[in-house]
Amino acid sequence: MDLSRTLTGIGAALLATALLANPAAGAPGDTSPSTRDFGNGSERNDIAAVDEALSSAFSTRTLDDRALAPSWSLKTRKGYPRQNVLPEWPDNPDDRSIKLGLIPYHQIAPKLNALQKSSNRVSAEVAGKSAGGRDLYLVTVTAPESSWEAARQDHWRELIEENPAAAKRDRSLKAGYKTPVWINANIHGNEWEGTDGAMRVIERLATATDPATKAFLQRSRVYVSVSLNPDGRVAGTRANGAGFDINRDFATNSQPESRFARDVVIATQPFVMLDEHGYTGTTLIEPATPPHGQNYEYDLYIKHALPNALGMEKAIQQLGYPETTRADIPFRDYAPGDWDDWPPIFTPMYAIYQGAVGHTVEIPLRVNNADYNNLPVEELQRRSRINTDVAAATIEAALTYADTNRGTLLADQIEQFRRGWAGEPSPTIPDGFVDGFGPEDRYSTTFPRAYVIPAGTPAAARLVDHLIANDVRVRKALSDFRLNGRHYDRGDYVIDMHQPKRGLANVLLEAGRDISGLVPQMYDISGWSNALLWGASVDGSRSAFPKVATRAVSKADATGAVDAPRGSKLLLTLRDGNDVRAVNELLGKGVKLGRTDAGTVVVPAEARPEASAAAKSLGVRFTAAPRGTKGEVFDRPVIAAAVSADELLVLKQMGFEVRTVSTAVLNAGFDLSGVDTLIVSSGLSYAALNPAAKVAVDAYLARGGGVLTRGATGANFNAAAKVLPAVATAGRGDANGVVAVTNEGPIVGAGSPAHAFVYSPIWFTGTGFTVEQRYRAGATPLVAGHWLPADGGVNGPAQAAGQASVVSGVTAGGGNAVLFGTEPLFRAHPKGLFAPYARALFWTAG
């Protein structure tokens, strides 16, 4: 996770707002309380993505992320070992691991192939692909098993989740179930040594001849994701080949690496997992500080997480280095909010909901970023050797803990799933339950009895498939029914919250919680909601359960249709990202489309075959256009975009053709003459343009070119280039979460969801533009997340309430412009906001 997580001050994320109208909300002198840089850093506003980052990286055929890669499964009829000859990659002298004396990616497969040849304890397979197309390896280390023995392990694993009461009574299970442990390494590509430490442990387990190791492997299975981010490992970048931080993606699963990790943790159902990171100066080992995820069975977690962390601390102390005399254990050593485990976006936090005791481990000595380039090679390699020793020591200690405490770990995983099936409230944890546990650690929730998701839309199908992929049980009503006074149709989806992973179901579907008053700051996002932000209708029922017969579903029903008589024109309303994708595909096929307004597209009758194909593949629904309907003909827009990697991904998923630009690209002479819309949200500063580039941008605006902006970078561009007379004000740089909005305008506001997402929120004042959306008026628009005012009580949610969050207008040159103060494409998560953003994009293109 990097040392920047421990630095004082909100830092670069706040500096990004320094040029906005309100200096107190982001100027260099801001003293808003914080102990770390905000989690996303400045790069999302400062570094424009390049198109090559996504070229041929992975399919962007549909917004249904589950379709981008098949799920990996542990189930097979084979015993162990399950050995495969791994394809070996060509030597790459540019691999950034080499300088550190570490294992370059191209040597991992040969090393694993050699271990498989020499040891029947090691099984290796390619279980996924990275965004850049590299192999993701999963290694299993265990004593040999016959196919019958492996099948029995599969049966026991399923019994623990499906029938925990029977599992608790099963003496043979207690005696014979192998303790599963999952080690995840190198999720951040330039935090390398977790891979090397894990490989060292694999080799020791594979080759050791002592009776203790043999006995350990008779009663354990060790699963290792050797390098979860090979793209970043090779390139020396934190992000993967698509520019995403994988360790922020577990509520969304937009990336193939996070889907691979999701499938591994579901299939292996580990008791303990470690996520090996770096670099924090002192080794850091979770458990974390408050706020703790309110959907955890936290008593079952902390009773193991704290002693396991203490054991790992002892292990690194025994290494004897001056740099490893102690560890930072946030639960023990840090103040509330300094290193939290609130959101499920991080791998260990997600794994807790899957039944694991999850830990982030931060190895100590920095070797990346500026240090990689500036320190002598000898010093870098010295640090890497120590870091590798620390990674290996923490893994070995965790294996020892899991083996020593296998009985209670098994019992507590059974108990977690039992509570879910029984629908029992989580117990109140008393002060002193473990050393240091007090009122500040007490977070819990009241689980609803059920959720209902009305069927029939691409958004509903996407959400249901996402839940199923995450091992949340979904059922479908076999007849119409009523619940809490509302009518629901046959085929609507029911989530019975009496299920083993109710915590995960709830953390994905609940609105969340405003925790602003509970801790002084948060590292990363504090609000998310697949229910409020993904565009589907989701209704929770606190205590009542629907009286209707249901059946389990493994995939959402198809939603696409052409509901119109043959020979009639068709209408498509842009409510979902897949609707936008359908429009761009039709335009790409030469279909002449029209618009009656920003969100309604007219399809000619003769294009019915193309519309039917889009309906089938994308789940979109075409209806009959009223007789005489005409629309203004429009073309596929030509877009120049200075955007972040997540925004570029979403634009491509919606089928837009994008020419990526930045300050440097415009300064190099990029031709804007054929561009319809310029998007500015990252890496483009009007003030930093050279004279020729400024002339080109001014000429573009003067001829009526469209503009769409987002965030601080976009607001600064708007002010400097005089696009619209809107004055931007910024909230605190670490403010984030789900906000309620009121929809007013005809472009973004028409038919949009009632909630949006903010991350360093902005609002607009002034005249000479149209307000498309406002932050909800009242005491606070914040529904869930963390948003405090800056010093002096200014620029908090109370000040933003009722102010414009999105505005539109006409520029002096006659072009259309839209300014977003919210985050409609953030990390590819708020999928219900994609279509409103696309409507704005089409409108600005003219």
GUROPA-201124 format. One record per residue (C-alpha): residue in one letter; x, y, z. Coordinates in steps of 0.5 Angstrom, whole numbers, padded with zeros to 4 digits, always signed. Layout:
N
aXYZ/...
END
This chain:
846
m+0000+0000+0000/d+0006+0004+0000/l+0009+0009+0005/s+0005+0015+0003/r-0001+0012+0007/t+0003+0014+0013/l+0004+0021+0012/t+0001+0027+0015/g-0004+0031+0012/i-0009+0030+0006/g-0003+0032+0001/a-0004+0032-0006/a-0011+0030-0006/l-0013+0037-0003/l-0007+0041-0007/a-0011+0039-0013/t-0017+0043-0011/a-0012+0049-0009/l-0014+0053-0016/l-0022+0053-0014/a-0025+0059-0012/n-0025+0057-0004/p-0018+0057-0002/a-0019+0054+0005/a-0022+0048+0002/g-0015+0045-0001/a-0010+0051-0001/p-0003+0049+0002/g-0004+0051+0008/d-0010+0047+0010/t-0010+0044+0017/s-0016+0039+0016/p-0014+0034+0021/s-0011+0027+0018/t-0006+0023+0019/r-0005+0020+0012/d-0005+0022+0005/f-0012+0021+0002/g-0012+0014-0001/n-0013+0015-0008/g-0007+0020-0009/s-0007+0026-0014/e-0006+0021-0020/r-0013+0021-0021/n-0013+0028-0023/d-0006+0029-0025/i-0005+0023-0030/a-0009+0023-0036/a-0010+0015-0038/v-0007+0013-0045/d-0011+0009-0050/e-0005+0004-0050/a-0007+0002-0043/l-0013-0001-0045/s-0011-0003-0052/s-0012-0011-0053/a-0012-0011-0045/f-0019-0015-0045/s-0026-0015-0048/t-0030-0009-0047/r-0036-0012-0050/t-0041-0011-0045/l-0042-0008-0038/d-0043-0014-0035/d-0036-0015-0032/r-0038-0022-0030/a-0038-0024-0038/l-0031-0021-0038/a-0027-0028-0036/p-0030-0034-0033/s-0030-0036-0026/w-0025-0041-0023/s-0027-0046-0019/l-0023-0051-0015/k-0028-0057-0016/t-0025-0063-0020/r-0025-0070-0020/k-0018-0070-0019/g-0014-0071-0013/y-0007-0068-0011/p-0002-0066-0014/r-0006-0063-0020/q+0000-0061-0024/n+0000-0057-0030/v+0006-0055-0035/l+0006-0048-0034/p+0007-0044-0041/e+0014-0040-0040/w+0014-0033-0042/p+0020-0030-0046/d+0026-0027-0042/n+0024-0019-0041/p+0031-0015-0039/d+0026-0009-0038/d+0022-0013-0032/r+0023-0008-0026/s+0024-0014-0021/i+0031-0015-0024/k+0034-0009-0021/l+0032-0011-0014/g+0035-0018-0014/l+0028-0021-0014/i+0024-0026-0019/p+0022-0023-0025/y+0016-0025-0028/h+0018-0029-0033/q+0022-0034-0028/i+0016-0035-0024/a+0013-0041-0029/p+0020-0044-0030/k+0021-0044-0022/l+0014-0047-0021/n+0015-0052-0027/a+0021-0055-0023/l+0018-0055-0016/q+0012-0059-0019/k+0018-0064-0023/s+0021-0065-0016/s+0016-0065-0011/n+0009-0068-0011/r+0007-0063-0006/v+0006-0058-0011/s+0001-0056-0016/a+0001-0050-0020/e-0004-0048-0025/v-0006-0042-0029/a-0013-0040-0026/g-0014-0033-0030/k-0011-0027-0034/s-0009-0020-0032/a-0011-0014-0035/g-0005-0014-0040/g-0006-0022-0042/r-0001-0025-0037/d-0002-0031-0033/l-0005-0031-0026/y-0002-0037-0022/l-0005-0041-0017/v+0000-0046-0013/t-0003-0051-0008/v+0002-0054-0003/t-0001-0060+0001/a+0000-0067+0002/p-0002-0072-0004/e-0009-0074-0004/s-0013-0079-0008/s-0019-0077-0012/w-0023-0080-0007/e-0020-0076-0001/a-0020-0069-0005/a-0028-0071-0006/r-0029-0071+0001/q-0025-0065+0003/d-0030-0062-0003/h-0036-0065+0001/w-0033-0062+0008/r-0032-0055+0005/e-0039-0055+0002/l-0042-0058+0009/i-0039-0052+0013/e-0042-0047+0009/e-0049-0050+0007/n-0050-0054+0013/p-0046-0051+0019/a-0050-0055+0024/a-0049-0062+0021/a-0041-0060+0020/k-0041-0058+0027/r-0043-0065+0029/d-0039-0069+0024/r-0033-0072+0028/s-0030-0074+0022/l-0030-0067+0019/k-0027-0064+0025/a-0021-0070+0025/g-0020-0070+0018/y-0021-0063+0014/k-0015-0060+0012/t-0014-0053+0014/p-0014-0048+0008/v-0010-0042+0008/w-0009-0037+0003/i-0003-0032+0001/n-0004-0027-0004/a+0002-0023-0006/n+0004-0017-0010/i-0003-0014-0011/h+0000-0008-0012/g+0005-0009-0018/n+0011-0005-0015/e+0011-0008-0008/w+0014-0014-0010/e+0017-0018-0005/g+0011-0022-0002/t+0012-0026-0009/d+0019-0028-0007/g+0017-0029+0000/a+0011-0033-0002/m+0016-0037-0007/r+0021-0038-0001/v+0015-0041+0003/i+0013-0046-0003/e+0020-0048-0004/r+0021-0050+0003/l+0014-0054+0004/a+0016-0057-0002/t+0022-0060-0001/a+0023-0060+0007/t+0024-0067+0010/d+0023-0066+0017/p+0017-0070+0020/a+0013-0063+0022/t+0013-0061+0015/k+0010-0067+0013/a+0005-0068+0018/f+0003-0060+0017/l+0002-0062+0010/q-0002-0068+0012/r-0007-0063+0015/s-0007-0057+0011/r-0008-0054+0004/v-0004-0047+0003/y-0006-0044-0003/v-0002-0038-0006/s-0003-0033-0011/v+0004-0032-0013/s+0003-0025-0017/l-0004-0022-0017/n-0001-0016-0021/p+0004-0019-0026/d+0003-0013-0031/g+0005-0008-0025/r+0011-0013-0023/v+0014-0012-0030/a+0012-0005-0031/g+0014-0003-0023/t+0007+0001-0023/r+0002+0000-0017/a-0004-0001-0022/n-0005-0006-0027/g-0005-0006-0034/a-0011-0002-0035/g-0009+0003-0030/f-0013+0000-0024/d-0011-0001-0017/i-0014-0008-0016/n-0014-0007-0008/r-0020-0002-0009/d-0024-0006-0013/f-0027-0012-0009/a-0034-0009-0009/t-0034-0008-0016/n-0030-0013-0019/s-0029-0009-0025/q-0022-0012-0026/p-0020-0019-0028/e-0015-0020-0023/s-0020-0018-0017/r-0025-0023-0020/f-0019-0028-0020/a-0018-0027-0013/r-0026-0027-0011/d-0026-0034-0014/v-0020-0036-0011/v-0023-0034-0004/i-0030-0037-0005/a-0027-0044-0008/t-0022-0045-0002/q-0026-0042+0004/p-0019-0040+0008/f-0019-0040+0015/v-0013-0035+0015/m-0011-0030+0009/l-0005-0025+0008/d-0005-0020+0003/e+0003-0018+0003/h+0004-0011+0001/g+0009-0005+0002/y+0012+0000+0005/t+0011+0003+0011/g+0018+0004+0014/t+0016-0001+0020/t+0013-0007+0018/l+0005-0006+0019/i+0000-0012+0021/e-0007-0012+0021/p-0012-0012+0025/a-0014-0005+0024/t-0017+0001+0027/p-0024+0003+0028/p-0029+0004+0024/h-0029-0004+0023/g-0034-0006+0018/q-0041-0006+0021/n-0043-0013+0018/y-0037-0017+0020/e-0038-0022+0026/y-0033-0018+0029/d-0032-0023+0035/l-0030-0029+0031/y-0025-0024+0027/i-0021-0021+0032/k-0020-0027+0037/h-0016-0029+0032/a-0013-0023+0028/l-0010-0020+0034/p-0006-0026+0037/n-0004-0028+0030/a-0001-0021+0029/l+0003-0022+0035/g+0005-0028+0033/m+0008-0025+0026/e+0011-0019+0030/k+0015-0024+0034/a+0017-0028+0028/i+0020-0021+0025/q+0023-0020+0031/q+0027-0026+0031/l+0030-0024+0024/g+0035-0020+0028/y+0035-0014+0024/p+0035-0007+0027/e+0029-0005+0022/t+0025-0011+0025/t+0025-0010+0032/r+0017-0009+0032/a+0011-0008+0028/d+0006-0003+0028/i-0001-0007+0029/p-0006-0001+0028/f-0011-0004+0033/r-0006-0004+0038/d-0002+0002+0036/y-0006+0007+0032/a-0012+0012+0033/p-0019+0011+0031/g-0019+0012+0023/d-0012+0012+0022/w-0012+0005+0019/d-0019+0002+0018/d-0022-0004+0016/w-0029-0001+0014/p-0030-0002+0006/p-0030-0008+0003/i-0026-0006-0003/f-0019-0009+0000/t-0018-0016-0001/p-0017-0018+0007/m-0023-0014+0008/y-0027-0018+0003/a-0024-0024+0005/i-0027-0023+0012/y-0034-0023+0009/q-0032-0030+0006/g-0031-0033+0012/a-0023-0032+0013/v-0019-0028+0018/g-0016-0023+0013/h-0009-0019+0014/t-0006-0014+0010/v+0002-0014+0012/e+0006-0008+0010/i+0013-0010+0009/p+0018-0005+0012/l+0023-0002+0007/r+0021+0002+0001/v+0024+0000-0006/n+0019+0003-0011/n+0018+0010-0014/a+0023+0015-0013/d+0027+0011-0008/y+0028+0006-0014/n+0031+0011-0019/n+0035+0015-0014/l+0038+0009-0009/p+0044+0005-0010/v+0043-0002-0013/e+0046-0005-0007/e+0042-0001-0002/l+0036-0003-0006/q+0038-0010-0006/r+0039-0010+0001/r+0032-0007+0003/s+0029-0012-0002/r+0033-0018+0002/i+0030-0016+0009/n+0023-0015+0006/t+0023-0022+0003/d+0025-0024+0010/v+0020-0021+0013/a+0014-0023+0008/a+0017-0030+0009/a+0017-0030+0016/t+0010-0027+0017/i+0007-0032+0012/e+0011-0038+0016/a+0008-0035+0023/a+0001-0035+0020/l+0001-0042+0018/t+0004-0044+0025/y-0002-0040+0028/a-0007-0043+0023/d-0005-0050+0024/t-0004-0049+0032/n-0011-0046+0032/r-0014-0050+0027/g-0020-0053+0031/t-0022-0046+0034/l-0021-0043+0027/l-0026-0049+0024/a-0031-0048+0029/d-0031-0040+0028/q-0032-0041+0021/i-0038-0046+0022/e-0041-0041+0027/q-0040-0035+0022/f-0044-0039+0017/r-0049-0042+0022/r-0051-0035+0025/g-0052-0033+0018/w-0057-0038+0016/a-0060-0037+0023/g-0061-0030+0022/e-0059-0029+0029/p-0056-0022+0031/s-0049-0021+0032/p-0047-0021+0039/t-0045-0015+0043/i-0038-0015+0044/p-0036-0013+0051/d-0030-0009+0053/g-0024-0012+0054/f-0026-0018+0049/v-0019-0018+0047/d-0013-0013+0050/g-0015-0006+0048/f-0022-0007+0045/g-0027-0002+0048/p-0033+0002+0046/e-0029+0006+0040/d-0029-0001+0037/r-0036-0003+0037/y-0039-0003+0030/s-0045-0007+0028/t-0052-0007+0024/t-0059-0010+0024/f-0059-0015+0018/p-0066-0014+0014/r-0070-0020+0013/a-0070-0019+0006/y-0068-0015+0000/v-0072-0015-0007/i-0070-0013-0014/p-0075-0012-0019/a-0073-0016-0025/g-0073-0013-0032/t-0067-0008-0033/p-0060-0009-0035/a-0058-0006-0029/a-0062-0011-0025/a-0059-0017-0028/r-0052-0014-0028/l-0053-0013-0020/v-0056-0020-0019/d-0050-0023-0023/h-0046-0020-0019/l-0049-0022-0013/i-0049-0029-0015/a-0041-0029-0017/n-0040-0026-0010/d-0043-0033-0007/v-0049-0029-0005/r-0056-0033-0005/v-0061-0030-0010/r-0068-0033-0011/k-0073-0032-0016/a-0081-0031-0014/l-0085-0036-0018/s-0091-0032-0018/d-0094-0025-0016/f-0093-0022-0009/r-0094-0017-0004/l-0089-0014+0001/n-0089-0008+0006/g-0095-0006+0002/r-0092-0006-0005/h-0093-0011-0011/y-0088-0015-0014/d-0088-0019-0020/r-0087-0026-0022/g-0079-0027-0024/d-0077-0021-0019/y-0071-0023-0015/v-0071-0024-0007/i-0065-0024-0003/d-0067-0028+0003/m-0062-0025+0009/h-0062-0032+0012/q-0056-0034+0009/p-0049-0036+0010/k-0046-0030+0008/r-0051-0025+0010/g-0045-0020+0012/l-0043-0020+0005/a-0050-0019+0002/n-0051-0013+0006/v-0045-0010+0005/l-0046-0010-0002/l-0054-0008-0002/e-0055-0003+0004/a-0054+0004+0003/g-0049+0005+0008/r-0048+0010+0014/d-0045+0017+0015/i-0039+0016+0020/s-0037+0023+0019/g-0038+0024+0027/l-0034+0018+0029/v-0027+0018+0026/p-0023+0025+0024/q-0021+0022+0017/m-0022+0016+0013/y-0016+0013+0008/d-0020+0011+0003/i-0028+0011+0001/s-0033+0011+0006/g-0039+0010+0002/w-0041+0005-0003/s-0047+0002-0005/n-0049-0003-0011/a-0056-0002-0009/l-0056+0006-0009/l-0051+0007-0015/w-0052+0001-0020/g-0058+0003-0023/a-0063-0002-0020/s-0069-0002-0016/v-0067-0005-0009/d-0072-0005-0004/g-0070-0008+0003/s-0075-0011+0008/r-0073-0010+0016/s-0077-0016+0019/a-0082-0018+0014/f-0081-0024+0009/p-0085-0025+0002/k-0090-0030+0002/v-0088-0033-0004/a-0085-0039-0007/t-0078-0038-0010/r-0073-0042-0013/a-0065-0041-0013/v-0062-0038-0019/s-0055-0038-0022/k-0056-0033-0027/a-0061-0027-0028/d-0066-0028-0034/a-0065-0024-0040/t-0068-0017-0041/g-0067-0015-0048/a-0073-0014-0053/v-0076-0011-0058/d-0083-0009-0056/a-0086-0006-0062/p-0090-0008-0068/r-0086-0009-0075/g-0085-0004-0079/s-0085+0002-0074/k-0080+0006-0071/l-0077+0004-0065/l-0075+0008-0059/l-0069+0007-0054/t-0069+0011-0047/l-0061+0012-0045/r-0062+0009-0038/d-0057+0005-0037/g-0049+0004-0040/n-0052-0002-0044/d-0057+0003-0047/v-0051+0007-0049/r-0047+0001-0052/a-0053-0001-0056/v-0053+0006-0059/n-0046+0007-0061/e-0046+0000-0064/l-0052+0002-0068/l-0048+0008-0070/g-0042+0004-0072/k-0046+0000-0076/g-0048+0006-0080/v-0055+0006-0077/k-0058+0013-0078/l-0061+0015-0071/g-0064+0021-0068/r-0066+0024-0062/t-0072+0027-0059/d-0069+0029-0053/a-0062+0028-0049/g-0064+0021-0047/t-0069+0018-0052/v-0066+0016-0059/v-0070+0014-0065/v-0068+0008-0069/p-0071+0007-0076/a-0076+0001-0078/e-0071-0002-0083/a-0066-0002-0077/r-0070-0007-0073/p-0065-0013-0075/e-0059-0009-0072/a-0064-0007-0066/s-0066-0014-0064/a-0059-0016-0064/a-0057-0011-0059/a-0063-0013-0055/k-0061-0020-0055/s-0053-0019-0053/l-0054-0013-0049/g-0061-0014-0045/v-0063-0007-0048/r-0071-0006-0049/f-0073-0002-0055/t-0081+0000-0055/a-0085+0003-0061/a-0084+0010-0063/p-0091+0014-0063/r-0093+0015-0070/g-0090+0021-0074/t-0084+0021-0069/k-0078+0025-0072/g-0071+0026-0068/e-0065+0030-0070/v-0060+0026-0073/f-0054+0025-0070/d-0047+0022-0071/r-0042+0018-0067/p-0038+0023-0063/v-0031+0024-0064/i-0028+0025-0057/a-0021+0028-0054/a-0021+0026-0047/a-0016+0028-0042/v-0019+0023-0037/s-0017+0018-0031/a-0016+0010-0033/d-0022+0008-0030/e-0026+0014-0034/l-0023+0011-0040/l-0025+0004-0039/v-0032+0006-0038/l-0032+0010-0044/k-0030+0004-0048/q-0035+0000-0045/m-0040+0004-0047/g-0037+0004-0054/f-0034+0011-0055/e-0028+0012-0059/v-0024+0016-0055/r-0017+0020-0057/t-0013+0021-0051/v-0010+0027-0049/s-0006+0031-0044/t-0003+0037-0043/a+0003+0034-0046/v-0001+0031-0052/l-0004+0038-0054/n+0003+0042-0053/a+0006+0037-0058/g+0001+0039-0063/f-0005+0035-0063/d-0011+0037-0068/l-0017+0039-0065/s-0020+0041-0071/g-0024+0034-0072/v-0026+0034-0065/d-0034+0034-0063/t-0032+0034-0055/l-0026+0035-0051/i-0027+0032-0044/v-0023+0034-0038/s-0022+0031-0032/s-0015+0029-0031/g-0008+0031-0033/l-0010+0037-0037/s-0008+0044-0035/y-0010+0050-0039/a-0005+0054-0035/a+0001+0049-0037/l-0001+0049-0045/n+0004+0053-0049/p+0002+0059-0053/a+0001+0054-0059/a-0004+0049-0055/k-0007+0055-0052/v-0009+0058-0059/a-0012+0051-0061/v-0016+0050-0055/d-0019+0057-0056/a-0020+0056-0063/y-0024+0050-0061/l-0028+0053-0056/a-0029+0059-0061/r-0032+0055-0066/g-0037+0051-0061/g-0033+0045-0059/g-0037+0042-0054/v-0033+0041-0047/l-0035+0036-0041/t-0031+0036-0034/r-0030+0033-0028/g-0027+0034-0021/a-0022+0039-0019/t-0018+0039-0026/g-0024+0040-0030/a-0027+0046-0025/n-0020+0049-0026/f-0020+0048-0034/n-0027+0051-0034/a-0025+0057-0030/a-0018+0058-0034/a-0021+0057-0041/k-0028+0061-0039/v-0032+0055-0041/l-0038+0057-0037/p-0039+0062-0032/a-0040+0057-0026/v-0036+0058-0020/a-0033+0052-0017/t-0032+0051-0009/a-0029+0044-0006/g-0031+0040+0000/r-0025+0037+0004/g-0020+0033+0000/d-0022+0027+0004/a-0029+0028+0003/n-0033+0022+0000/g-0039+0018-0001/v-0046+0017-0003/v-0050+0023-0003/a-0057+0025-0005/v-0059+0029-0011/t-0065+0033-0014/n-0065+0032-0021/e-0067+0039-0025/g-0064+0039-0032/p-0066+0036-0038/i-0059+0033-0040/v-0057+0030-0034/g-0062+0031-0029/a-0068+0028-0033/g-0069+0021-0031/s-0063+0020-0027/p-0062+0016-0020/a-0063+0020-0014/h-0056+0018-0011/a-0049+0020-0014/f-0042+0019-0011/v-0037+0024-0009/y-0030+0024-0008/s-0027+0031-0006/p-0034+0034-0008/i-0035+0040-0012/w-0041+0045-0012/f-0042+0051-0017/t-0045+0058-0016/g-0047+0063-0020/t-0051+0065-0026/g-0051+0064-0034/f-0052+0056-0034/t-0057+0051-0032/v-0057+0047-0026/e-0058+0039-0028/q-0057+0036-0021/r-0057+0039-0014/y-0054+0036-0007/r-0060+0035-0003/a-0062+0041+0001/g-0063+0040+0008/a-0058+0039+0014/t-0053+0034+0010/p-0054+0031+0003/l-0049+0025+0005/v-0053+0019+0006/a-0046+0014+0007/g-0039+0016+0008/h-0035+0021+0011/w-0035+0028+0010/l-0033+0033+0015/p-0032+0041+0014/a-0025+0044+0013/d-0023+0048+0019/g-0027+0054+0021/g-0033+0049+0020/v-0034+0051+0012/n-0035+0047+0006/g-0038+0041+0009/p-0044+0038+0007/a-0049+0043+0010/q-0045+0048+0006/a-0046+0044+0000/a-0054+0042+0001/g-0058+0045-0004/q-0052+0047-0009/a-0051+0045-0016/s-0047+0039-0017/v-0048+0038-0024/v-0049+0044-0029/s-0050+0045-0036/g-0050+0051-0041/v-0048+0054-0048/t-0041+0057-0048/a-0039+0064-0051/g-0037+0060-0058/g-0044+0057-0058/g-0042+0050-0056/n-0045+0046-0051/a-0042+0044-0044/v-0043+0040-0038/l-0039+0041-0031/f-0039+0035-0026/g-0038+0036-0019/t-0039+0029-0017/e-0036+0022-0019/p-0040+0019-0024/l-0035+0014-0027/f-0031+0013-0021/r-0027+0006-0021/a-0032+0004-0026/h-0037+0003-0019/p-0043+0007-0020/k-0046+0004-0026/g-0053+0007-0025/l-0049+0014-0027/f-0046+0012-0033/a-0052+0013-0038/p-0053+0020-0035/y-0046+0022-0036/a-0046+0019-0043/r-0053+0023-0045/a-0048+0029-0043/l-0043+0027-0047/f-0048+0026-0053/w-0051+0033-0052/t-0044+0037-0052/a-0042+0033-0058/g-0048+0037-0061/
END
